[in-house]
Amino acid sequence: MQLIINSYGAYVHVKDELFEVTLTKDGEKQKSHFASQKVTSILMSKGSALSTDAVILAMKNNIDIIVFERDGMPVGRFWHSKPGSTSRIRKQQLEASLNETGVYWIKNWLTGKLDNQVELLKRLKNHRPATADVIQEKIDGIIAMKSKMKELKGDKIDLVDDTLRGLEGTAGRIYFQILSSLLSERYQFSGRSFRPAIDPFNAFLNYAYGVLYSRVEKVLVIAGLDPYVGFMHRDDYNMKSMVFDFIEPYRTYADEVVFKLFSAKKVNDGHTDKITNGMSLNADGKNLLIQSLMQFIDEDKIRYNGRNQTRMNAMQMDAHQFANKLIHKP
């Protein structure tokens, strides 16, 4: 169970070895209790607070605590004591960032992202015969970008990163253009907008990506990888660049959840607030999104490596496989 604290003024502390969440509403204090054995992680939004006793209880039970900005971007976390790192993996990760191994993995993750975008569009096309031809045209455009990525030559990321970004950007514009066209007119959007989002769809998507960043960081650290040592993003971000690299194939998890919320008309104007130069999710919007995203990632099963797995388990297996490949372990 994910314990999500996103109400302003909420306070998490410990009572009788339980997490007690206190929230004042309409002048009255409301208290909820959660057993530590059932909590896997605690997500805390800006404006909430927790006691050191709660931190210690979480650490004793290997529960990581993630702190978010209001737009969903993770800014820090408390880790459990033994995330499972080895110096050998991290040394090989650093070496790979400078040679053809890094190029191989970046191309693998980016082409995987485009594959997943295509698969999502194919599923949408199957239920929309009136626009099937238009969707297929966009699918063909993304496949063309993937083919160019695969054909790209270079043994150092510096030689290919600009071209890869260009191809990825072109595919992304095609992809989001068709997603927008499939929404009701009031929620259609003009491409991606970031911090802040300028429309409701991007506000939901940015927050979903923020949650996904924290999950990707977790699987990397558990696999013994360094979230700061990236391949393509290493020179462009003063932040966890491997998270930005590794997340690429999984971004469609967030895309699919957000698209389904909008297409099923579960989103309304009461889920977002206007802010300076844009908009952001409010507490109701965050609750709606988090419930759907956690269900999709942590509970729903997919067929993976011949077994039924949650998407979170699949990501963890991919991270372990990546780490093992770096040290040439079968």
C-alpha positions in Angstrom: 0.0 0.0 0.0 1.2 3.5 -0.9 0.5 6.1 1.8 -0.2 9.3 0.0 -0.2 12.6 2.0 -1.1 15.5 -0.3 -3.5 17.6 1.9 -2.0 20.9 3.2 -1.4 20.7 6.9 -1.5 16.9 7.2 0.8 15.5 9.8 2.2 12.0 10.0 3.5 10.6 13.3 3.5 7.3 15.3 1.0 6.0 17.8 1.2 2.4 19.1 3.6 1.5 16.3 1.1 2.6 13.7 1.4 5.6 11.4 -1.1 8.1 12.5 -2.2 10.8 10.0 -3.8 13.9 11.4 -5.7 16.3 9.3 -7.7 19.3 10.4 -10.9 19.8 8.4 -13.7 22.3 9.2 -12.0 23.0 12.6 -12.0 19.3 13.6 -9.1 16.9 13.7 -9.5 13.7 11.8 -7.1 10.8 12.5 -6.4 7.7 10.4 -4.1 4.8 11.3 -2.0 2.5 9.1 0.0 -0.6 10.0 3.6 -0.2 9.0 3.6 -3.9 7.7 1.1 -2.9 5.0 2.8 0.3 3.8 5.4 0.0 1.0 6.2 3.8 0.6 5.0 7.2 1.8 4.5 10.0 -0.7 4.4 13.4 0.9 3.4 16.6 -0.9 4.7 20.1 -0.1 2.7 21.5 2.9 2.5 18.3 4.9 4.8 17.2 7.7 6.0 14.1 9.5 7.8 13.3 12.8 11.2 11.8 13.3 9.4 8.8 14.9 7.6 8.3 11.7 10.9 8.4 9.7 12.4 5.8 12.1 9.4 3.5 11.9 9.6 3.7 8.1 13.3 3.0 8.0 12.9 0.0 10.3 10.3 -1.5 7.9 12.2 -0.6 4.7 9.6 1.9 3.7 11.0 4.7 1.5 9.6 8.2 2.0 9.4 10.5 -1.1 8.8 14.2 -0.9 7.1 16.0 -3.9 6.6 19.5 -5.1 3.0 20.4 -5.8 3.4 19.6 -9.5 4.5 16.0 -8.7 8.2 16.5 -9.2 10.1 14.5 -6.5 12.7 16.6 -4.7 14.1 14.1 -2.2 13.6 10.9 -0.3 14.5 8.9 2.8 15.9 5.5 1.8 15.8 2.3 3.7 19.2 1.3 5.0 20.2 -1.4 2.5 19.2 -0.5 -1.1 21.5 -3.1 -2.6 24.3 -1.2 -4.3 27.7 -2.6 -5.4 30.7 -0.5 -6.4 31.4 -2.8 -9.3 28.0 -2.0 -11.0 28.5 1.7 -10.5 32.1 1.6 -11.9 30.8 -0.2 -15.0 27.9 2.2 -15.3 30.4 5.2 -15.4 32.6 3.4 -18.0 29.6 2.6 -20.1 28.6 6.3 -20.2 31.8 7.0 -22.2 31.7 4.2 -24.8 29.5 2.2 -27.2 27.7 0.4 -24.4 26.0 3.7 -23.4 24.9 4.2 -27.1 23.5 0.7 -27.2 21.3 1.2 -24.1 20.1 4.7 -25.0 19.0 3.4 -28.5 17.4 0.4 -26.8 15.4 2.6 -24.3 14.3 5.2 -26.9 13.3 2.6 -29.5 11.4 0.8 -26.7 9.6 4.1 -25.9 8.5 4.4 -29.5 7.4 0.8 -29.6 5.2 1.4 -26.6 3.8 4.5 -28.1 2.9 2.6 -31.2 1.3 -0.2 -29.2 -0.8 2.3 -27.3 -2.0 3.9 -30.5 -2.8 0.6 -32.0 -5.1 -0.2 -29.1 -6.8 3.1 -29.4 -7.2 2.6 -33.2 -9.0 -0.8 -32.6 -11.8 1.1 -30.8 -12.0 4.1 -33.2 -12.8 2.9 -36.7 -13.8 6.4 -37.8 -10.3 7.7 -37.3 -8.3 4.4 -37.8 -6.7 5.7 -41.0 -5.5 8.9 -39.4 -4.1 7.0 -36.4 -2.3 4.5 -38.7 -0.7 7.4 -40.5 0.7 8.7 -37.3 1.8 5.2 -36.3 3.7 4.9 -39.6 5.4 8.2 -38.8 6.6 7.0 -35.4 7.9 3.7 -36.9 9.9 5.7 -39.5 11.6 7.6 -36.6 12.4 4.3 -34.9 14.0 2.9 -38.1 16.2 6.0 -38.3 17.2 5.5 -34.7 18.2 1.9 -35.2 20.2 2.8 -38.3 22.2 5.5 -36.6 25.9 4.8 -36.2 28.3 6.0 -33.6 30.4 4.5 -30.7 30.1 7.5 -28.4 26.9 9.1 -27.2 28.3 12.6 -28.0 28.3 11.7 -31.7 24.6 10.6 -31.8 22.8 12.4 -29.0 21.6 15.4 -30.9 20.3 13.2 -33.7 18.6 10.9 -31.3 16.9 13.8 -29.5 15.7 15.2 -32.8 14.2 11.9 -33.9 12.6 11.4 -30.4 11.2 14.9 -30.5 9.7 14.4 -33.9 8.1 11.1 -32.8 6.8 12.8 -29.7 5.1 15.6 -31.6 3.4 13.1 -33.8 2.3 11.0 -30.8 0.9 13.8 -28.7 -0.7 15.4 -31.7 -2.9 12.3 -32.3 -3.6 11.8 -28.6 -4.9 15.3 -28.4 -7.1 14.9 -31.5 -8.7 11.9 -29.8 -9.8 13.8 -26.8 -13.0 15.9 -26.5 -12.5 19.3 -28.0 -12.4 21.1 -24.6 -9.4 19.1 -23.4 -7.4 19.1 -26.6 -3.9 20.6 -26.2 -1.1 22.0 -28.4 1.9 19.8 -27.6 3.7 19.2 -24.3 4.0 22.0 -21.7 6.0 21.5 -18.6 6.5 23.6 -15.4 3.9 25.0 -15.3 1.5 23.1 -17.6 -0.8 25.4 -19.6 -3.7 22.9 -19.9 -5.3 20.2 -17.8 -4.0 17.2 -19.8 -0.4 18.3 -19.3 -1.0 19.2 -15.7 -2.1 15.6 -15.1 0.7 14.2 -17.3 3.4 16.2 -15.5 2.3 15.0 -12.1 2.1 11.4 -13.3 5.6 11.6 -14.7 6.8 13.0 -11.4 5.4 10.0 -9.5 6.9 7.7 -12.2 10.4 9.3 -11.7 10.3 8.3 -8.0 9.4 4.7 -8.9 12.2 4.5 -11.5 14.7 5.9 -9.1 13.7 3.2 -6.6 14.2 0.3 -9.0 17.6 1.7 -10.1 18.9 2.0 -6.5 17.6 -1.5 -5.5 19.4 -2.9 -8.5 22.7 -1.3 -7.4 22.7 1.5 -10.0 23.6 5.1 -9.6 20.6 7.3 -10.5 22.9 10.3 -11.1 25.2 8.7 -13.7 23.3 8.8 -17.0 24.3 8.3 -20.6 22.4 10.7 -22.9 21.3 13.1 -20.2 24.5 13.3 -18.2 25.6 16.7 -19.4 22.2 18.4 -19.7 20.8 18.0 -16.2 22.2 18.7 -12.9 20.0 16.0 -11.5 19.3 12.2 -11.6 20.2 11.7 -15.2 20.0 7.9 -15.3 16.4 8.2 -14.1 15.7 10.4 -17.1 17.4 7.8 -19.4 15.9 4.7 -17.9 12.3 6.0 -17.6 11.8 6.4 -21.4 10.1 3.1 -22.2 7.8 3.5 -19.2 6.5 6.9 -19.9 3.6 5.4 -21.7 2.4 4.0 -18.4 1.6 7.6 -17.4 0.3 8.5 -20.9 -2.2 5.7 -20.9 -3.5 6.3 -17.4 -4.0 10.0 -18.0 -5.5 9.5 -21.5 -8.0 7.0 -20.1 -9.1 9.4 -17.3 -9.8 12.1 -19.9 -11.4 9.9 -22.5 -13.6 8.3 -19.8 -14.7 11.8 -18.8 -13.5 11.3 -15.2 -11.7 14.7 -15.2 -13.5 17.9 -14.7 -12.6 21.6 -14.0 -12.7 20.9 -10.3 -9.5 18.8 -10.5 -7.2 21.7 -11.5 -6.4 25.2 -10.2 -5.1 28.2 -12.1 -1.7 29.4 -11.1 0.7 32.0 -12.5 1.2 31.3 -16.2 -0.6 27.9 -16.1 -2.4 25.4 -14.0 -1.7 22.6 -11.6 -3.6 19.7 -10.0 -5.3 20.3 -6.7 -5.9 17.7 -4.0 -8.9 16.2 -5.8 -7.0 15.9 -9.0 -4.0 14.3 -7.4 -6.2 11.8 -5.6 -8.0 10.8 -8.8 -4.7 10.4 -10.7 -2.7 8.6 -8.0 -5.4 6.0 -7.4 -5.6 5.2 -11.1 -1.8 5.3 -11.6 -1.0 3.1 -8.6 -3.7 0.6 -9.7 -2.1 0.5 -13.2 1.5 0.1 -11.9 1.2 -1.8 -8.7 -1.8 -4.0 -9.1 -2.8 -4.7 -12.7 -0.9 -7.6 -14.3 0.8 -7.9 -17.7 2.4 -10.8 -19.4 6.2 -10.4 -18.9 8.9 -13.0 -19.5 6.4 -15.8 -19.6 4.7 -14.8 -16.3 2.0 -12.5 -15.0 3.7 -9.6 -13.4 2.8 -6.1 -12.2 4.4 -3.3 -14.2 6.4 -2.3 -11.1 7.9 -5.8 -10.9 8.6 -5.7 -14.6 10.5 -2.4 -14.2 12.5 -3.9 -11.3 13.4 -7.0 -13.4 14.5 -4.7 -16.2 16.7 -2.7 -13.9 18.3 -5.9 -12.5 18.9 -7.1 -16.1 20.5 -3.8 -17.0 22.8 -4.0 -14.0 23.8 -7.6 -14.7 24.5 -6.8 -18.3 26.9 -4.0 -17.2 29.0 -6.5 -15.2 28.6 -9.2 -17.8 26.6 -11.4 -15.4 24.2 -13.9 -17.1 
